[in-house]
């Protein structure tokens, strides 16, 4: 009887030690940011149909490269886990931004792009999430 009680106590203590050894680590800080990029449009206007969108495009490739580099630098300094962006032109500018973040700052984001229905400005929104998060999705309501 005493042996059974000792064995049961030993098993209980061993399982408690294993459970505490395999418990999840304390989560790190989760940083969520939002940024209205105000006309984050590249210099290519061939994919814009609205006059306003064409006028707000970057005047030249050099201007676009400067804006892209500046935005990537600020994001790299904040390093948000989740980043909401407003007033982006399209998926292509997000691709360029993500490539810049990967190559220059070793930040790898996943992109959830939402095409807007505002045909006057042609501005869209996006959510960028650092790789390593469990996942994200998009649900639309009608």
NUSEMAR-808116 format. One record per residue (C-alpha): residue number from 1; residue in one letter; chain; x, y, z. Coordinates in steps of 0.25 Angstrom, whole numbers, always signed. Layout:
// NUSEMAR-808116
{r NUM,A,A,{X,Y,Z}}
...
END
This chain:
// NUSEMAR-808116
{r 1,X,A,{+0,+0,+0}}
{r 2,X,A,{+11,+10,+4}}
{r 3,X,A,{+19,+6,-9}}
{r 4,X,A,{+6,+8,-17}}
{r 5,X,A,{+5,+22,-11}}
{r 6,X,A,{+19,+25,-13}}
{r 7,X,A,{+19,+21,-28}}
{r 8,X,A,{+6,+29,-30}}
{r 9,X,A,{+12,+41,-24}}
{r 10,X,A,{+25,+39,-32}}
{r 11,X,A,{+17,+38,-45}}
{r 12,X,A,{+9,+51,-41}}
{r 13,X,A,{+22,+59,-38}}
{r 14,X,A,{+29,+54,-51}}
{r 15,X,A,{+17,+58,-60}}
{r 16,X,A,{+16,+71,-53}}
{r 17,X,A,{+31,+74,-56}}
{r 18,X,A,{+29,+69,-71}}
{r 19,X,A,{+17,+78,-72}}
{r 20,X,A,{+24,+90,-67}}
{r 21,X,A,{+36,+87,-76}}
{r 22,X,A,{+28,+87,-88}}
{r 23,X,A,{+18,+99,-85}}
{r 24,X,A,{+18,+110,-95}}
{r 25,X,A,{+28,+121,-93}}
{r 26,X,A,{+22,+134,-88}}
{r 27,X,A,{+18,+141,-101}}
{r 28,X,A,{+26,+153,-106}}
{r 29,X,A,{+20,+167,-107}}
{r 30,X,A,{+10,+168,-119}}
{r 31,X,A,{+12,+181,-127}}
{r 32,X,A,{+0,+185,-135}}
{r 33,X,A,{+2,+198,-144}}
{r 34,X,A,{-7,+205,-154}}
{r 35,X,A,{-1,+215,-164}}
{r 36,X,A,{-9,+224,-175}}
{r 37,X,A,{+2,+224,-185}}
{r 38,X,A,{-5,+236,-193}}
{r 39,X,A,{-4,+232,-207}}
{r 40,X,A,{+6,+221,-207}}
{r 41,X,A,{+6,+220,-222}}
{r 42,X,A,{+18,+216,-231}}
{r 43,X,A,{+22,+224,-243}}
{r 44,X,A,{+15,+214,-253}}
{r 45,X,A,{+1,+220,-257}}
{r 46,X,A,{-3,+210,-267}}
{r 47,X,A,{-11,+203,-257}}
{r 48,X,A,{-19,+215,-253}}
{r 49,X,A,{-31,+220,-259}}
{r 50,X,A,{-35,+231,-250}}
{r 51,X,A,{-29,+245,-253}}
{r 52,X,A,{-27,+247,-238}}
{r 53,X,A,{-19,+234,-237}}
{r 54,X,A,{-10,+237,-249}}
{r 55,X,A,{-7,+251,-243}}
{r 56,X,A,{-4,+246,-229}}
{r 57,X,A,{+6,+235,-235}}
{r 58,X,A,{+20,+237,-232}}
{r 59,X,A,{+26,+247,-242}}
{r 60,X,A,{+38,+238,-245}}
{r 61,X,A,{+45,+225,-242}}
{r 62,X,A,{+55,+232,-233}}
{r 63,X,A,{+43,+238,-225}}
{r 64,X,A,{+36,+225,-224}}
{r 65,X,A,{+49,+218,-219}}
{r 66,X,A,{+51,+229,-209}}
{r 67,X,A,{+37,+228,-203}}
{r 68,X,A,{+38,+213,-203}}
{r 69,X,A,{+51,+213,-196}}
{r 70,X,A,{+46,+223,-185}}
{r 71,X,A,{+34,+215,-182}}
{r 72,X,A,{+42,+202,-181}}
{r 73,X,A,{+52,+209,-172}}
{r 74,X,A,{+41,+213,-162}}
{r 75,X,A,{+34,+200,-162}}
{r 76,X,A,{+47,+193,-159}}
{r 77,X,A,{+49,+202,-147}}
{r 78,X,A,{+36,+199,-142}}
{r 79,X,A,{+36,+184,-146}}
{r 80,X,A,{+21,+182,-144}}
{r 81,X,A,{+15,+168,-143}}
{r 82,X,A,{+3,+173,-150}}
{r 83,X,A,{+2,+185,-159}}
{r 84,X,A,{-10,+192,-165}}
{r 85,X,A,{-8,+201,-177}}
{r 86,X,A,{-17,+210,-184}}
{r 87,X,A,{-16,+218,-197}}
{r 88,X,A,{-8,+208,-204}}
{r 89,X,A,{-9,+207,-219}}
{r 90,X,A,{-10,+192,-222}}
{r 91,X,A,{-3,+178,-219}}
{r 92,X,A,{+9,+182,-227}}
{r 93,X,A,{+13,+193,-218}}
{r 94,X,A,{+11,+184,-206}}
{r 95,X,A,{+20,+174,-213}}
{r 96,X,A,{+31,+184,-215}}
{r 97,X,A,{+30,+188,-200}}
{r 98,X,A,{+31,+174,-195}}
{r 99,X,A,{+43,+171,-204}}
{r 100,X,A,{+50,+184,-199}}
{r 101,X,A,{+47,+179,-184}}
{r 102,X,A,{+52,+165,-187}}
{r 103,X,A,{+65,+170,-195}}
{r 104,X,A,{+69,+182,-186}}
{r 105,X,A,{+63,+178,-172}}
{r 106,X,A,{+61,+163,-172}}
{r 107,X,A,{+46,+165,-169}}
{r 108,X,A,{+37,+155,-176}}
{r 109,X,A,{+22,+159,-176}}
{r 110,X,A,{+10,+152,-181}}
{r 111,X,A,{+0,+161,-188}}
{r 112,X,A,{-15,+162,-187}}
{r 113,X,A,{-19,+171,-198}}
{r 114,X,A,{-33,+178,-199}}
{r 115,X,A,{-36,+184,-212}}
{r 116,X,A,{-45,+197,-210}}
{r 117,X,A,{-58,+200,-217}}
{r 118,X,A,{-54,+215,-218}}
{r 119,X,A,{-52,+217,-233}}
{r 120,X,A,{-49,+232,-232}}
{r 121,X,A,{-36,+230,-224}}
{r 122,X,A,{-33,+215,-226}}
{r 123,X,A,{-27,+214,-212}}
{r 124,X,A,{-27,+201,-205}}
{r 125,X,A,{-24,+195,-191}}
{r 126,X,A,{-15,+184,-186}}
{r 127,X,A,{-11,+176,-174}}
{r 128,X,A,{+3,+171,-173}}
{r 129,X,A,{+6,+161,-163}}
{r 130,X,A,{+20,+156,-159}}
{r 131,X,A,{+23,+141,-163}}
{r 132,X,A,{+22,+132,-151}}
{r 133,X,A,{+8,+137,-146}}
{r 134,X,A,{-1,+125,-146}}
{r 135,X,A,{-10,+130,-158}}
{r 136,X,A,{-19,+140,-163}}
{r 137,X,A,{-31,+141,-172}}
{r 138,X,A,{-42,+150,-178}}
{r 139,X,A,{-57,+149,-177}}
{r 140,X,A,{-66,+158,-184}}
{r 141,X,A,{-80,+162,-180}}
{r 142,X,A,{-91,+165,-189}}
END
